Amino acid sequence: MTAAPTARTGTGPGPRTAVVIGGGLAGVTAALTLADAGLRVTLAEARPRLGGLAFSFRRGELSVDNGQHVFLRCCTAYQWFLDRIGARDLVTVQRRLDVPVLDAATGRLGRIGRSALPVPLHLAASLTRYPHLSLRERASVGRAALALRGLDLADPALDGTDFGSWLARHGQSARTVEALWDLVGVATLNAVAGDASLGLAAMVFKTGLLSDPAAADIGWATAPLGDLHDGRARKALDAAGVRVLTRTRAAAVTAGAAGGWEVAVQTGPGRGEQLDAAAVVLAVPQHEAHDLLPDGALQDPEKLLRIGTAPILNVHVIYDRQVLDRPFLAALGTPVQWVFDRTKSSGLTGGGQYLALSQSAAAGDIDLPVAALRDRYLPELRRLLPAARDAEVRDFFVTRERTATFAPAPGVAALRPGPATRATGVFLAGAWTATGWPATMESAVRSGLGAAREALTVLGLPYGSGVPEAA
C-alpha cells in the first residue's frame, strides 16, 4: 500500500510540544492538562467528533445518546472534568441516593437509598425495608458488606478470584446476588459477579457505598452527551490553544531524527501529516495502542491483546404518551436492567416519552436482530410499566457498543499498564489502563490526568495546581 504523502509541522520537537492521539475523555483530559501547563498540544481523533464512547447523534429531530452514562458523587475526577470544560450546568446529581427497584414478577417496588448517618449505618434503613430480599437475606447482606469493607484494595490476591465465589463464601444466595449485588455490579463493572474480579468489585462497593454516606448519589447528563463531551470540550480545547484534528487517524509513532517523536497521521484519502512532539499520549483502545507503541515501549506488549472487551446494548423506545413517572428505575425478574427517561434531553416534544434501556454484560443480546430485540423487550416493558400496555410505540431502535468496556475478569489487573512506558516521552491513557477503577468515565479522566502528570514530570514541568491527583 502506498503511504499517504505527509507534510511536516516543523523541523523537530520543541521541549514544550505534545501530541495526544484519541479524543475521548482520556485524550481530552490529557490535552487540556498539558495545554494548561504551557505545552503546545495537537489532539488527533479518527472520528468526526470528540467524546469517545460517550457521544450523541441525530435521529430525525432527536438528539440520541449512544448509551446511558451516569456518574456518582465519588467520581471526583469526572466532576473536575465537567468544571474544566464548563459543563456543570448540563448535569444533575441526586440530593441523596435513591434507586427505585421494581420486581417484574410481583409488581412490587422497593428502593435502595441512604440517610445522612455515618457509614455503614447510612444504608441500614434502606436495607431493612428492602422488599426483594427475605429478612435472613438482608441480614446476610450486612455481614457481607462488613467483610467487604475490611478488604485491602492494595492486596493483589483480590484480583485472582471472582466476586461471585467470594459472595457465595459469605453467605449470599442467588437471589441476593441478583437483587442487590448484581443490580449495582453489572451496571458499574459490565459483568455479573461470577465473571468479575473481586478486586474491581471490592473497589466499586467500598468506594461507592462504604466510604462516605454521599459517595453513591447518582448524577447524569440533562443534555445530550455530545453537548458535553464534544461541544463544551471542543470550546475548552480551543480556548486552551489545543489544535484539534478530527477525521485524523494515527498511523505510526517513531523516534524522531532530531529527538522526541514523530507521529504520522492520515488526514484524508491520500493526505497525511507528520507531527513532531516531545511527548505523545496514546489515548486509544488497548488493541490500537498495541499497534502504535514503538518497539520496546512495554516489556510485554502482548498483555494488551489479552485484555478482553465486554459489550453494552442500549434499547431505545419512543411511546406516544408518558409511561414512566420517574427519571429512572432498575428492574428484577426480567431481562430489562435499567430504564431511563430521556424525553427532555433528547428534544422530544408532542406529549410522547422516550425511554432508554441500558443493558450491560449483554453478550447474549448484542448481535440479535432489531426485530428479535423488539420481541424480547417490548413485552417486558409492558410487564414493568402498566401505562405502556395501551401505549403506541412510535419508534424502536438499538445502539450497540460491542467493545464498550474492558472485561473486568479475574487477572485483568496484571494486564493493565500504567501511564508511563519504557519509551521515554510516550504515555498511555484510557479507562483500560491501571487506574484502579473499572471502565467508567471516571477511569477515563483519571487516566488522562495520570498520563499528563507523567509527561510533565519527564519534561521537567510542574503539574498544575488545582488539578486532581490521578490514581
C-alpha positions as CSV (number, residue, x, y, z in Angstrom):
1,M,0.0,0.0,0.0
2,T,1.3,3.4,-0.9
3,A,1.7,5.7,2.1
4,A,-0.1,8.9,2.1
5,P,2.1,12.0,1.5
6,T,2.9,13.8,4.6
7,A,3.5,17.4,5.5
8,R,5.8,18.3,8.4
9,T,4.6,20.7,11.1
10,G,8.2,21.7,12.0
11,T,11.8,20.7,11.9
12,G,11.9,19.0,15.2
13,P,10.0,18.7,18.5
14,G,10.2,21.6,20.8
15,P,10.6,20.8,24.5
16,R,7.0,22.0,25.1
17,T,5.2,20.1,22.3
18,A,2.8,17.2,22.7
19,V,0.6,15.1,20.6
20,V,-2.5,13.3,22.0
21,I,-3.9,10.5,19.9
22,G,-7.6,9.9,20.8
23,G,-10.4,12.4,21.5
24,G,-12.3,10.5,24.1
25,L,-12.5,11.7,27.7
26,A,-9.0,10.4,28.4
27,G,-7.5,12.2,25.5
28,V,-9.4,15.5,26.0
29,T,-8.3,15.4,29.7
30,A,-4.7,14.8,28.8
31,A,-4.7,17.5,26.1
32,L,-6.3,20.1,28.4
33,T,-3.9,19.4,31.3
34,L,-0.8,19.5,29.1
35,A,-2.0,22.8,27.5
36,D,-2.7,24.3,30.9
37,A,0.9,23.6,31.8
38,G,2.1,25.6,28.8
39,L,2.6,22.9,26.2
40,R,1.7,23.3,22.5
41,V,-0.7,20.4,22.0
42,T,-2.2,18.7,19.0
43,L,-5.1,16.3,19.5
44,A,-5.8,13.8,16.7
45,E,-9.1,12.0,16.7
46,A,-10.2,9.5,14.0
47,R,-13.9,10.2,14.3
48,P,-15.6,13.4,13.2
49,R,-16.4,14.3,16.8
50,L,-14.9,14.1,20.3
51,G,-16.3,12.1,23.2
52,G,-15.1,8.6,22.5
53,L,-17.8,6.1,23.6
54,A,-19.9,8.7,25.4
55,F,-21.4,10.6,22.5
56,S,-24.7,11.7,20.8
57,F,-26.0,11.6,17.2
58,R,-29.1,12.9,15.4
59,R,-32.0,10.7,14.6
60,G,-34.6,12.9,12.8
61,E,-35.4,15.7,15.3
62,L,-33.9,13.8,18.3
63,S,-30.5,14.0,19.9
64,V,-29.8,10.4,20.9
65,D,-27.1,9.3,23.3
66,N,-25.4,6.1,22.1
67,G,-25.8,4.8,25.7
68,Q,-26.9,5.9,29.1
69,H,-24.0,7.1,31.2
70,V,-24.1,8.0,34.8
71,F,-21.6,9.0,37.4
72,L,-21.5,9.0,41.2
73,R,-20.7,11.8,43.6
74,C,-17.5,9.9,44.5
75,C,-16.4,10.4,40.8
76,T,-14.3,13.5,41.7
77,A,-12.1,13.4,38.6
78,Y,-15.0,13.4,36.2
79,Q,-16.7,16.2,38.1
80,W,-13.4,18.2,37.8
81,F,-13.5,17.5,34.1
82,L,-17.1,18.9,33.9
83,D,-15.9,22.0,35.6
84,R,-12.9,22.3,33.4
85,I,-15.0,22.2,30.2
86,G,-17.7,24.4,31.6
87,A,-20.4,21.7,31.6
88,R,-21.5,21.5,35.2
89,D,-24.8,23.2,34.2
90,L,-25.6,20.3,31.9
91,V,-25.7,17.6,34.6
92,T,-27.7,16.9,37.8
93,V,-26.9,14.9,40.9
94,Q,-29.3,13.4,43.3
95,R,-29.6,15.1,46.7
96,R,-29.5,11.6,48.2
97,L,-29.1,8.2,46.7
98,D,-32.5,6.9,45.7
99,V,-32.8,3.9,43.3
100,P,-36.3,2.6,42.6
101,V,-36.2,-1.2,42.1
102,L,-39.2,-2.9,40.5
103,D,-39.7,-6.7,40.5
104,A,-41.5,-7.6,37.3
105,A,-42.7,-10.9,38.8
106,T,-44.5,-9.4,41.7
107,G,-45.0,-5.8,40.6
108,R,-43.5,-4.7,43.9
109,L,-41.5,-1.6,44.1
110,G,-38.5,-1.3,46.5
111,R,-35.8,1.4,46.9
112,I,-32.1,1.5,47.6
113,G,-31.3,4.7,49.3
114,R,-29.3,6.3,52.1
115,S,-29.6,8.5,55.1
116,A,-27.2,11.1,56.5
117,L,-26.0,8.7,59.1
118,P,-22.3,7.7,59.1
119,V,-21.1,4.7,57.1
120,P,-22.3,1.9,57.2
121,L,-25.4,3.0,59.1
122,H,-26.4,5.2,56.2
123,L,-27.7,2.2,54.3
124,A,-29.3,0.4,57.2
125,A,-32.8,1.8,57.0
126,S,-33.0,1.1,53.2
127,L,-31.7,-2.4,53.6
128,T,-34.2,-3.1,56.5
129,R,-37.1,-2.1,54.3
130,Y,-35.9,-3.7,51.0
131,P,-38.8,-5.9,50.0
132,H,-37.0,-8.0,47.4
133,L,-35.0,-10.0,50.0
134,S,-36.0,-12.0,53.0
135,L,-35.2,-11.0,56.5
136,R,-32.4,-13.6,56.6
137,E,-31.0,-12.4,53.2
138,R,-31.0,-8.8,54.4
139,A,-29.0,-9.8,57.5
140,S,-26.6,-11.7,55.4
141,V,-26.0,-8.6,53.2
142,G,-25.0,-6.6,56.2
143,R,-22.4,-9.2,57.2
144,A,-21.0,-9.4,53.7
145,A,-20.8,-5.6,53.5
146,L,-18.7,-5.5,56.7
147,A,-16.4,-8.2,55.3
148,L,-16.1,-6.3,52.0
149,R,-15.3,-3.2,53.9
150,G,-12.4,-5.0,55.6
151,L,-10.7,-6.0,52.3
152,D,-7.4,-4.3,51.4
153,L,-7.8,-3.0,47.9
154,A,-4.0,-3.0,47.6
155,D,-3.9,-6.8,48.0
156,P,-3.1,-8.2,44.5
157,A,-4.6,-11.5,45.6
158,L,-8.1,-10.0,45.3
159,D,-7.7,-9.8,41.5
160,G,-7.1,-13.6,41.4
161,T,-10.6,-14.6,42.3
162,D,-14.1,-13.8,41.1
163,F,-16.6,-11.7,43.1
164,G,-19.4,-14.4,42.8
165,S,-17.3,-17.0,44.6
166,W,-16.5,-14.5,47.3
167,L,-20.2,-13.7,47.7
168,A,-21.1,-17.4,47.9
169,R,-18.5,-17.9,50.6
170,H,-20.0,-15.1,52.6
171,G,-23.5,-16.5,52.6
172,Q,-25.0,-14.6,49.7
173,S,-27.9,-16.5,48.0
174,A,-28.5,-16.4,44.3
175,R,-31.5,-14.1,44.9
176,T,-29.4,-11.8,47.0
177,V,-26.8,-11.6,44.2
178,E,-29.5,-10.8,41.6
179,A,-31.5,-8.4,43.7
180,L,-28.6,-6.4,45.1
181,W,-25.0,-7.1,44.3
182,D,-25.5,-7.6,40.5
183,L,-28.0,-4.8,40.4
184,V,-25.2,-2.4,41.2
185,G,-22.2,-4.5,39.9
186,V,-23.4,-5.2,36.4
187,A,-24.1,-1.6,35.8
188,T,-20.7,-0.4,37.0
189,L,-18.5,-3.4,36.1
190,N,-20.2,-4.6,32.9
191,A,-20.1,-8.1,34.2
192,V,-22.1,-10.4,36.5
193,A,-20.5,-11.2,39.8
194,G,-19.2,-14.6,38.7
195,D,-17.3,-13.0,35.8
196,A,-15.9,-10.0,37.7
197,S,-12.6,-9.6,39.5
198,L,-13.0,-9.4,43.3
199,G,-10.5,-6.6,43.3
200,L,-12.5,-4.4,41.0
201,A,-15.9,-5.3,42.6
202,A,-14.5,-4.5,46.1
203,M,-13.2,-1.2,44.8
204,V,-16.7,-0.3,43.4
205,F,-18.6,-1.2,46.5
206,K,-16.1,0.1,49.0
207,T,-15.7,3.4,47.2
208,G,-19.3,3.9,46.2
209,L,-21.2,2.5,49.1
210,L,-18.9,2.1,52.0
211,S,-16.6,5.2,52.0
212,D,-18.8,8.2,52.5
213,P,-22.6,8.5,53.0
214,A,-22.9,10.6,49.9
215,A,-20.5,8.7,47.7
216,A,-23.1,6.8,45.7
217,D,-25.5,9.7,44.9
218,I,-26.2,9.3,41.2
219,G,-25.5,12.0,38.6
220,W,-26.4,12.1,34.9
221,A,-26.4,14.5,31.9
222,T,-29.6,16.6,31.4
223,A,-28.4,17.4,27.9
224,P,-27.2,15.2,25.1
225,L,-23.7,13.8,25.8
226,G,-22.4,15.4,22.7
227,D,-23.2,18.8,24.1
228,L,-20.8,18.0,27.0
229,H,-18.1,15.8,25.6
230,D,-17.9,17.3,22.1
231,G,-19.4,20.8,22.2
232,R,-18.2,22.1,25.5
233,A,-15.0,20.1,25.4
234,R,-14.1,21.5,22.0
235,K,-14.7,25.0,23.2
236,A,-12.4,24.4,26.2
237,L,-9.7,22.9,24.0
238,D,-9.9,25.8,21.6
239,A,-9.7,28.3,24.5
240,A,-6.6,26.4,25.8
241,G,-4.9,26.7,22.4
242,V,-5.1,23.0,21.6
243,R,-5.0,22.2,17.9
244,V,-7.8,19.7,17.3
245,L,-7.7,17.4,14.2
246,T,-10.8,15.3,13.7
247,R,-11.2,12.6,11.0
248,T,-7.4,12.1,11.6
249,R,-6.1,8.7,12.2
250,A,-2.6,8.0,13.7
251,A,-0.6,5.6,11.5
252,A,2.7,5.3,13.3
253,V,4.8,6.7,16.2
254,T,8.5,6.6,15.6
255,A,11.6,8.1,17.1
256,G,12.5,11.5,15.6
257,A,15.8,12.1,13.9
258,A,16.2,15.3,15.9
259,G,15.0,13.7,19.2
260,G,11.5,13.3,20.5
261,W,8.8,11.5,18.5
262,E,7.3,11.7,15.0
263,V,3.6,10.9,14.7
264,A,2.4,10.1,11.2
265,V,-1.3,10.8,10.8
266,Q,-3.7,10.3,7.9
267,T,-5.9,13.4,7.5
268,G,-7.9,12.1,4.5
269,P,-7.6,9.9,1.3
270,G,-4.1,10.3,0.0
271,R,-3.3,13.0,2.6
272,G,-1.2,12.9,5.7
273,E,0.8,15.0,8.1
274,Q,3.8,14.3,10.4
275,L,3.6,15.8,13.8
276,D,6.7,16.3,15.9
277,A,6.4,16.1,19.7
278,A,8.4,15.8,22.8
279,A,5.6,13.9,24.4
280,V,3.0,11.5,22.9
281,V,-0.1,10.3,24.7
282,L,-1.9,7.3,23.2
283,A,-5.4,7.7,24.5
284,V,-6.9,4.9,22.3
285,P,-8.3,1.4,23.0
286,Q,-5.8,-1.2,24.0
287,H,-5.5,-3.1,20.7
288,E,-4.9,0.2,18.9
289,A,-2.4,1.2,21.5
290,H,-0.6,-2.1,20.9
291,D,-0.3,-1.4,17.2
292,L,1.0,2.2,17.7
293,L,3.5,1.7,20.5
294,P,7.2,1.9,19.5
295,D,9.2,-1.3,19.8
296,G,10.3,-1.9,23.3
297,A,7.9,0.5,24.9
298,L,6.4,-2.2,27.1
299,Q,8.2,-5.3,28.4
300,D,5.3,-7.5,27.3
301,P,3.1,-5.6,24.8
302,E,1.1,-8.8,24.1
303,K,-0.6,-8.3,27.5
304,L,-2.6,-5.5,25.9
305,L,-4.1,-8.0,23.5
306,R,-5.2,-10.2,26.4
307,I,-7.4,-7.5,27.9
308,G,-10.8,-8.6,26.8
309,T,-13.8,-6.5,26.0
310,A,-17.4,-6.5,27.0
311,P,-20.5,-5.2,25.2
312,I,-23.3,-2.9,26.2
313,L,-26.6,-2.8,24.4
314,N,-29.0,0.2,24.5
315,V,-32.6,-0.2,23.5
316,H,-34.5,3.0,22.6
317,V,-38.3,3.2,22.7
318,I,-40.4,6.2,21.8
319,Y,-44.0,6.0,23.1
320,D,-47.0,8.2,22.3
321,R,-47.5,9.0,25.9
322,Q,-45.8,9.0,29.3
323,V,-45.4,5.5,30.7
324,L,-42.7,6.1,33.3
325,D,-43.2,8.6,36.1
326,R,-39.6,8.9,37.4
327,P,-36.2,9.7,35.9
328,F,-35.1,6.0,36.0
329,L,-35.7,2.7,37.6
330,A,-33.9,-0.7,37.9
331,A,-35.7,-3.9,37.3
332,L,-35.6,-7.5,38.6
333,G,-37.1,-10.7,37.3
334,T,-36.8,-9.5,33.7
335,P,-34.2,-9.1,31.0
336,V,-34.6,-5.3,31.4
337,Q,-31.9,-3.9,33.7
338,W,-32.2,-0.1,33.9
339,V,-34.8,2.2,32.3
340,F,-34.1,5.9,31.9
341,D,-36.4,8.7,30.8
342,R,-34.5,10.6,28.0
343,T,-37.5,12.7,26.8
344,K,-36.3,16.2,27.7
345,S,-32.6,15.7,27.0
346,S,-33.4,14.3,23.5
347,G,-35.6,17.2,22.5
348,L,-38.7,15.0,22.1
349,T,-41.9,17.1,22.1
350,G,-45.5,16.5,21.5
351,G,-46.5,14.6,24.6
352,G,-44.7,11.3,24.0
353,Q,-41.9,9.7,26.1
354,Y,-38.5,8.4,25.1
355,L,-37.2,5.6,27.2
356,A,-33.6,4.2,27.0
357,L,-32.9,0.7,28.3
358,S,-29.2,0.2,29.4
359,Q,-28.2,-3.4,29.1
360,S,-24.8,-4.2,30.4
361,A,-23.0,-7.6,30.2
362,A,-25.1,-8.0,27.0
363,A,-23.1,-10.7,25.2
364,G,-26.2,-12.8,24.6
365,D,-28.2,-9.9,23.0
366,I,-25.6,-7.8,21.3
367,D,-25.9,-9.4,17.9
368,L,-29.6,-10.1,17.8
369,P,-31.6,-8.5,15.0
370,V,-33.7,-5.5,15.9
371,A,-36.9,-7.4,15.3
372,A,-35.8,-10.1,17.8
373,L,-34.9,-7.4,20.4
374,R,-38.2,-5.7,19.8
375,D,-40.0,-9.0,20.5
376,R,-37.8,-9.5,23.6
377,Y,-38.0,-6.1,25.3
378,L,-41.4,-4.5,24.5
379,P,-43.4,-7.2,26.3
380,E,-41.1,-6.8,29.3
381,L,-41.7,-3.1,29.4
382,R,-45.4,-3.8,29.3
383,R,-44.9,-6.1,32.3
384,L,-43.0,-3.5,34.2
385,L,-45.0,-0.4,33.3
386,P,-48.8,-0.7,33.2
387,A,-49.1,2.5,31.3
388,A,-47.1,1.0,28.4
389,R,-49.7,-1.7,27.8
390,D,-52.1,0.7,26.0
391,A,-49.4,3.0,24.6
392,E,-48.4,3.1,20.9
393,V,-44.7,2.5,20.1
394,R,-43.8,5.3,17.7
395,D,-40.1,4.2,17.2
396,F,-37.9,1.4,18.3
397,F,-34.2,1.2,17.6
398,V,-31.0,0.0,19.3
399,T,-27.4,1.1,19.6
400,R,-24.7,-1.4,20.1
401,E,-21.2,-1.0,21.6
402,R,-19.6,-4.4,21.1
403,T,-16.4,-3.3,22.8
404,A,-17.9,-0.8,25.3
405,T,-15.5,-1.6,28.1
406,F,-12.6,-3.8,29.0
407,A,-13.7,-7.1,30.5
408,P,-13.2,-6.9,34.3
409,A,-12.3,-10.6,34.6
410,P,-10.1,-12.0,37.4
411,G,-6.5,-11.4,36.5
412,V,-7.1,-8.2,34.5
413,A,-5.2,-6.1,36.9
414,A,-1.9,-7.7,35.9
415,L,-2.6,-6.8,32.3
416,R,-3.5,-3.1,32.7
417,P,-0.4,-0.9,32.2
418,G,0.3,2.4,34.0
419,P,0.7,5.6,32.0
420,A,4.5,5.5,31.7
421,T,6.2,3.3,29.1
422,R,9.9,2.4,28.6
423,A,9.9,4.7,25.5
424,T,10.7,8.0,27.2
425,G,8.1,10.5,26.2
426,V,5.4,8.0,25.2
427,F,2.5,7.6,27.6
428,L,-0.8,5.6,27.8
429,A,-4.2,6.7,28.7
430,G,-7.7,5.2,28.6
431,A,-10.2,3.7,31.0
432,W,-8.5,0.3,30.4
433,T,-5.2,1.4,31.9
434,A,-4.2,0.9,35.6
435,T,-6.4,3.4,37.3
436,G,-7.8,1.1,39.9
437,W,-11.3,1.8,38.6
438,P,-13.5,-0.2,36.2
439,A,-14.2,1.1,32.7
440,T,-16.1,4.2,33.6
441,M,-15.9,7.9,32.7
442,E,-14.1,8.4,36.0
443,S,-11.5,5.9,35.0
444,A,-11.0,7.6,31.6
445,V,-10.5,11.1,33.1
446,R,-8.1,9.7,35.8
447,S,-6.1,8.0,33.1
448,G,-5.7,11.2,31.2
449,L,-4.6,13.1,34.3
450,G,-2.1,10.3,35.1
451,A,-0.6,10.4,31.6
452,A,-0.4,14.2,31.7
453,R,1.3,14.1,35.1
454,E,3.9,11.6,33.9
455,A,4.6,13.6,30.7
456,L,5.1,16.8,32.6
457,T,7.4,15.1,35.1
458,V,9.6,13.8,32.2
459,L,9.6,17.2,30.7
460,G,10.6,18.8,34.0
461,L,7.4,20.9,34.2
462,P,5.0,21.3,37.2
463,Y,1.7,19.5,37.4
464,G,-0.9,22.3,37.5
465,S,-2.3,23.5,40.8
466,G,-6.0,22.7,41.2
467,V,-5.7,19.6,39.1
468,P,-6.7,16.4,41.0
469,E,-4.2,13.7,41.5
470,A,-4.8,10.7,39.4
471,A,-4.9,7.2,40.9
